[in-house]
Amino acid sequence: MSRDLTTVVLNALDDQTVYPFFAVDLLFDDDKAIYLWTGSGTKTINDKDYIGTGNLLNISTVEETSEIAVKGAVLTLSGVPSEVLSLALSEPYQGRRCNLYFGVMGDTTSYVELFSGYMDQMNIEESADTSTIQLSVENKLVDLERSRVARYTSAYQKSLYPLDRGLDFVESLQTKELTWGRKSGN
């Protein structure tokens, strides 16, 4: 998927001094979310407050191909205090949404979405004072590889739409003999 850079981003990239950044949305259950960016301090982007991580947040190369291929990325957060680590261990994360953005700061802040997908696996390396969390995220195209468990039966349809009778007679059609066209022998 090609990215359309906004005019503001393109103009900012042409400036003599460029202030690029990356931002990450980690969207958990129950409206819990963690918003991080690669700058310092708190930065409001699109009405969300992003916590500055400086050089403690590392984002691997985000690959795109011209084929339909599932390419993921790896986010590494270093220097994590032990109290934040316990939150990472207790919060369900697999299959939750993750968005990555590239932006440029100047008179205005402009950004473009680089990646949208799901959190997959978390590896944690602990030391006495701090830890490193490495989170693998998979592209949302991974949904194309998942099997769908749907049946064209009346019972399945009613589990979705209780008043729908559209598939009530499908089972009786399985053994029904249909005559098509003229009867033979006339």
VENVENQUI-V169408 format. One record per backbone hydrogen bond with DSSP energy under -1.0 kcal/mol. CO is the residue of the C=O (numbers start at 1). NH is the residue of the N-H. Records with the same first field share a line. If there is no record, write none. Layout:
CO->NH + NH
//
This chain:
6->10
7->11
8->12
9->13
19->105
21->103
22->38
23->101
24->36
25->99
26->34
29->32
32->28
34->26
35->51
36->24
37->53
39->54
41->52
43->50
45->48
48->45
50->43
51->37
53->56
56->78
58->76
67->69
73->137
74->60
75->135
76->58
77->133
80->131
81->85
82->86
84->88
85->89
86->90
87->91
93->96
96->119
97->27
98->117
99->25
100->114 + 115
101->23
102->112
103->21
104->110
110->104
112->102
115->100
116->140
117->98
118->138
119->95
121->136
123->134
125->132
130->127
131->80
132->125
133->77
134->123
135->75
136->120
137->73
138->118
139->142
140->143
141->144
142->145
148->150
151->153
153->157
154->158
155->159
156->160
157->161
161->164
165->168
167->170
171->174
//
